[in-house]
Each structure stands twice: as structure tokens, then as C-alpha cells.
Amino acid sequence: MSDLREQIGELQEIVNTHKRIVFFGGAGVSTESGIPDFRSQDGLYNLQYQYPPETIISHSFFVRNTEEFYRFYKDKMLILDVEPNAAHRKLAEMEAAGCLSAVVTQNIDGLHQKAGSKKVYELHGSIHRNYCVKCGKFFDASYIKAADGVPHCDDCGGLLKPDVVLYEEGLDQDVINGAVRAIREADCLIIGGTSLVVYPAAGLIDYFRGDKLVLINKSATSRDRSADLVISGAIGEVFSQIQVAKTHV
């Protein structure tokens, strides 16, 4: 425990002395809010369905078997009754204080924005944005959740698709460009709650050229050796102990 206290003290010093911090986060950031991750023992990839979850959340499956896609999506991914945790709130506080320039997230739950973060690059999209593939009209998550079976547009009757990046789909180029620019200009990159195995998202951290690289994750990652500070633990628990002084504004 003393080691963890020392590590948090080191993280505190890094936060105190840097003013262009970027946070890069994955599923582990939201598990403390009750949202399941993908690869842990209880993760989505280990659930028993008629099809593997990786198959269900692919573009071709969405097109070919839309009803089954939405059954899984509404049941396991369209989670609306959750609140931001200590990590989300601390990052929003850091941005408001002027020391955090952006959040780059692989999550699709919108909890960073719900906590108050303004500059968020959502690499894999968001459950809160949905559009009609026929006329382009947008719908919120509650409309999708309330729909009986496959949701359709209330204007033209077209099929609705979540604005999330499915397997076989590319990432949004504007989002990638913004995330790369933020990471490249950062003086500190804090990576948290991600196994760093999902590409191309994980590859974006290669653009970091700043002073300090911090890794906070429950398990080891392939980048631990290159980090200036590695903290093994729950990110909300770690962030809840960081104090943010409004001296950067």
C-alpha cells in the first residue's frame, strides 16, 4: 500500500507540473460505473450467445442479421442508467482547471461528457448518436432503447444505425486527426483502463513526444516498460486521490 501511496504522490507531482495533459482511456475507465468491459472474465467477449459478440458487433452482421444485432446491442451495450465515476469527474475537473487539454477514449458510453468534459475524442463513436441510413436524421439513445425490435426512422421509415464503430468499419478520420494532434502536442500522456490491444486506436499513443508517460491499469500492458510511471490499480480509486489546483487557468 505504501508503494501505491508513493506512486500516487508521483502522479500528483506530474499533474502539478504539466499543463497540456492528455488522457487516453479504455473500457476500464467505465467498469467502475457498472459498464462491462470486453476481455475480462465477465466481459462481453465471454458471454454465451448464439453468435460470438465479436461477430454480432460487426458491420456485416448488422446488415445481415439486424434483429439479432439489436437484441444484443440493446441488452448489453445500450446502457443508460449509469453515472460517471471518480475518474470521469477528476478528468473534467482537470480540464476545467486548465491542465488537461483533451480526453481520447475508446468508450462509447458518453460518461466523460456527462461528467463535464468538453474536449473528448470518441474513437469508437457513441451510443448517444444514432442516424437513419436512408435520410440521415439523428436520434438519441432513449429512442433506440424504447423501440420495439429494430428501430426505424419516424420520418421516412429507414433503418437506424448507432454511430458506433463496428468491426470491419474504419474510424472517423476527423476524430483520429484531432486525437493525434492532441497527443502530439501533449506534455504528459496518461493512459488508463486499457489493455492497449485494440488497433488502430492503441497505435495513436505512438504520436506522443512529450515529457511524461503514465500508465494506470489493473493488468500489465505492452507499453509498461516505456512508461515513466506505472500504477497497477483501479483508475477511479487512483484519480480520486489526486488534488487539482486551479493554477493553470
C-alpha positions as CSV (number, residue, x, y, z in Angstrom):
1,M,0.0,0.0,0.0
2,S,2.9,2.3,0.7
3,D,4.1,1.7,-2.9
4,L,0.7,2.8,-4.1
5,R,0.8,5.9,-2.0
6,E,4.3,6.8,-3.3
7,Q,3.0,6.2,-6.9
8,I,0.0,8.5,-6.4
9,G,2.3,11.1,-4.9
10,E,4.4,10.9,-8.0
11,L,1.3,11.2,-10.2
12,Q,0.3,14.2,-8.1
13,E,3.6,15.9,-8.8
14,I,3.2,15.2,-12.6
15,V,-0.3,16.7,-12.6
16,N,1.0,19.7,-10.7
17,T,3.9,20.4,-13.1
18,H,2.3,19.8,-16.5
19,K,-0.3,21.9,-18.3
20,R,-1.0,20.0,-21.6
21,I,-2.1,16.6,-20.2
22,V,-4.0,14.3,-22.5
23,F,-5.8,11.3,-21.1
24,F,-6.2,8.1,-23.2
25,G,-8.7,5.7,-21.8
26,G,-10.4,2.4,-22.5
27,A,-13.1,0.1,-21.0
28,G,-11.5,0.0,-17.6
29,V,-12.5,3.7,-17.0
30,S,-16.2,2.8,-17.2
31,T,-16.2,-0.6,-15.4
32,E,-16.3,1.3,-12.1
33,S,-19.6,2.8,-13.3
34,G,-21.0,-0.6,-13.8
35,I,-20.4,-1.0,-17.6
36,P,-18.9,-4.3,-18.5
37,D,-15.6,-4.4,-20.4
38,F,-14.9,-6.8,-23.3
39,R,-12.0,-9.0,-22.4
40,S,-12.1,-9.8,-18.6
41,Q,-13.7,-13.0,-17.2
42,D,-17.1,-11.3,-17.0
43,G,-16.6,-9.2,-20.2
44,L,-18.8,-9.2,-23.3
45,Y,-16.5,-11.5,-25.2
46,N,-17.0,-14.2,-22.6
47,L,-20.8,-14.2,-22.7
48,Q,-22.7,-17.1,-24.2
49,Y,-24.8,-16.1,-27.1
50,Q,-25.8,-17.9,-30.3
51,Y,-23.1,-16.0,-32.0
52,P,-19.8,-14.7,-30.6
53,P,-20.1,-11.0,-29.5
54,E,-17.2,-10.1,-31.9
55,T,-19.4,-11.4,-34.7
56,I,-22.5,-9.7,-33.6
57,I,-21.0,-6.2,-33.4
58,S,-19.6,-6.4,-36.9
59,H,-20.8,-4.4,-39.9
60,S,-21.6,-7.4,-42.0
61,F,-23.7,-9.0,-39.1
62,F,-25.5,-5.7,-38.6
63,V,-26.5,-5.7,-42.3
64,R,-27.2,-9.4,-42.5
65,N,-28.9,-10.1,-39.1
66,T,-30.1,-6.7,-37.9
67,E,-32.7,-8.0,-35.4
68,E,-30.2,-10.2,-33.6
69,F,-27.7,-7.3,-33.6
70,Y,-30.2,-5.0,-31.9
71,R,-31.2,-7.7,-29.4
72,F,-27.6,-7.9,-28.2
73,Y,-26.9,-4.2,-28.6
74,K,-29.9,-3.1,-26.5
75,D,-29.3,-5.8,-23.9
76,K,-25.5,-5.4,-23.4
77,M,-24.2,-2.2,-24.9
78,L,-27.0,0.4,-24.7
79,I,-26.6,1.1,-21.0
80,L,-28.2,4.4,-20.0
81,D,-28.8,4.2,-16.2
82,V,-25.2,4.7,-15.2
83,E,-23.3,7.7,-13.7
84,P,-19.7,9.0,-14.1
85,N,-17.2,7.7,-11.6
86,A,-14.3,9.4,-9.8
87,A,-12.1,9.1,-12.9
88,H,-14.6,10.8,-15.2
89,R,-15.2,13.5,-12.6
90,K,-11.5,14.2,-11.9
91,L,-10.7,14.4,-15.6
92,A,-13.5,17.0,-16.1
93,E,-12.1,18.9,-13.1
94,M,-8.6,18.8,-14.6
95,E,-9.9,20.2,-17.9
96,A,-11.7,23.0,-16.1
97,A,-8.6,23.8,-14.1
98,G,-6.6,24.2,-17.4
99,C,-4.1,21.3,-17.1
100,L,-5.9,18.7,-19.2
101,S,-6.2,19.6,-22.9
102,A,-8.2,16.5,-24.1
103,V,-9.6,13.1,-23.4
104,V,-9.2,10.4,-26.1
105,T,-11.5,7.5,-25.3
106,Q,-12.3,4.1,-26.8
107,N,-15.6,4.1,-24.9
108,I,-19.0,4.7,-26.4
109,D,-20.9,5.5,-23.2
110,G,-20.7,9.3,-23.1
111,L,-19.8,9.3,-19.4
112,H,-16.9,11.8,-19.9
113,Q,-19.3,14.4,-21.3
114,K,-21.8,13.6,-18.6
115,A,-19.1,14.3,-16.0
116,G,-18.5,17.7,-17.7
117,S,-15.6,17.1,-20.1
118,K,-15.7,19.3,-23.2
119,K,-12.9,18.2,-25.4
120,V,-13.5,14.5,-25.9
121,Y,-12.4,12.4,-28.9
122,E,-14.6,9.3,-29.1
123,L,-12.5,6.9,-31.3
124,H,-15.3,4.3,-31.5
125,G,-18.3,6.6,-31.6
126,S,-21.2,7.0,-29.1
127,I,-24.4,5.2,-28.2
128,H,-26.0,8.6,-27.8
129,R,-25.8,9.3,-31.6
130,N,-27.9,7.3,-34.0
131,Y,-28.9,8.0,-37.5
132,C,-31.2,6.9,-40.3
133,V,-29.3,5.2,-43.0
134,K,-31.8,6.5,-45.5
135,C,-32.4,10.2,-44.7
136,G,-29.7,10.9,-42.2
137,K,-31.9,12.1,-39.4
138,F,-30.3,11.7,-35.9
139,F,-31.9,10.1,-32.9
140,D,-30.9,9.8,-29.2
141,A,-30.2,6.6,-27.3
142,S,-33.5,6.6,-25.5
143,Y,-35.4,6.4,-28.8
144,I,-33.3,3.3,-29.7
145,K,-33.9,1.8,-26.3
146,A,-37.7,2.4,-26.5
147,A,-38.1,1.0,-30.0
148,D,-39.8,-2.4,-30.3
149,G,-37.2,-4.6,-32.0
150,V,-35.3,-2.9,-34.9
151,P,-35.6,0.9,-34.6
152,H,-36.7,2.8,-37.7
153,C,-36.9,6.5,-38.6
154,D,-40.1,8.3,-37.6
155,D,-39.9,10.4,-40.7
156,C,-39.0,8.1,-43.6
157,G,-39.1,4.6,-42.0
158,G,-35.5,3.9,-42.8
159,L,-33.3,1.7,-40.6
160,L,-31.5,3.4,-37.8
161,K,-27.8,2.6,-37.1
162,P,-25.9,3.5,-33.9
163,D,-23.0,5.9,-34.6
164,V,-20.5,3.4,-33.1
165,V,-17.6,1.9,-35.0
166,L,-18.4,-1.8,-35.6
167,Y,-15.8,-4.4,-36.6
168,E,-15.0,-4.1,-40.3
169,E,-15.6,-0.3,-40.2
170,G,-13.0,2.4,-40.2
171,L,-12.5,5.1,-37.5
172,D,-13.7,8.6,-38.3
173,Q,-10.8,10.5,-39.9
174,D,-11.7,13.8,-38.2
175,V,-11.7,12.2,-34.8
176,I,-8.4,10.5,-35.5
177,N,-6.8,13.7,-36.7
178,G,-8.0,15.6,-33.6
179,A,-6.8,12.9,-31.2
180,V,-3.4,12.6,-32.9
181,R,-2.9,16.4,-32.8
182,A,-3.8,16.5,-29.0
183,I,-1.5,13.6,-28.2
184,R,1.3,15.0,-30.3
185,E,1.1,18.4,-28.5
186,A,0.7,16.9,-25.0
187,D,3.5,17.4,-22.5
188,C,2.1,14.4,-20.5
189,L,0.1,11.4,-21.6
190,I,-1.9,9.4,-19.0
191,I,-3.1,6.1,-20.3
192,G,-5.8,4.4,-18.1
193,G,-8.1,1.4,-18.1
194,T,-7.0,-0.1,-21.4
195,S,-5.1,-3.2,-22.3
196,L,-3.7,-1.4,-25.4
197,V,-4.5,-4.3,-27.7
198,V,-7.3,-2.7,-29.8
199,Y,-5.9,-1.2,-33.0
200,P,-5.8,1.2,-34.7
201,A,-6.8,3.1,-31.5
202,A,-3.9,1.9,-29.4
203,G,-1.4,2.9,-32.1
204,L,-2.3,6.6,-31.6
205,I,-0.2,6.8,-28.5
206,D,2.9,6.4,-30.7
207,Y,2.4,10.0,-31.6
208,F,3.3,11.1,-28.1
209,R,6.5,13.1,-27.9
210,G,6.1,14.8,-24.5
211,D,7.8,14.7,-21.2
212,K,5.9,12.0,-19.1
213,L,4.1,8.8,-20.0
214,V,1.9,7.4,-17.2
215,L,0.1,4.1,-17.3
216,I,-2.7,3.2,-14.9
217,N,-4.3,-0.2,-15.4
218,K,-5.2,-3.3,-13.3
219,S,-3.1,-5.6,-15.5
220,A,0.2,-5.2,-17.3
221,T,0.3,-3.8,-20.8
222,S,2.8,-3.9,-23.7
223,R,3.8,-0.3,-23.0
224,D,4.7,-0.6,-19.3
225,R,8.4,-0.7,-20.0
226,S,8.4,2.6,-21.8
227,A,6.3,4.5,-19.2
228,D,7.8,6.9,-16.6
229,L,5.2,5.8,-14.1
230,V,3.1,2.6,-13.9
231,I,0.3,2.2,-11.4
232,S,-1.4,-1.1,-11.0
233,G,-4.9,-0.4,-9.8
234,A,-8.4,0.8,-10.4
235,I,-8.3,4.2,-12.2
236,G,-11.2,5.7,-10.2
237,E,-9.5,4.8,-6.9
238,V,-6.2,6.4,-8.1
239,F,-7.8,9.5,-9.5
240,S,-10.0,10.2,-6.5
241,Q,-6.8,10.9,-4.5
242,I,-5.4,13.5,-6.9
243,Q,-5.9,17.1,-6.0
244,V,-6.3,19.7,-8.7
245,A,-5.2,23.2,-8.1
246,K,-6.7,25.9,-10.4
247,T,-3.4,27.5,-11.1
248,H,-3.2,26.6,-14.8
249,V,-6.0,28.9,-16.0
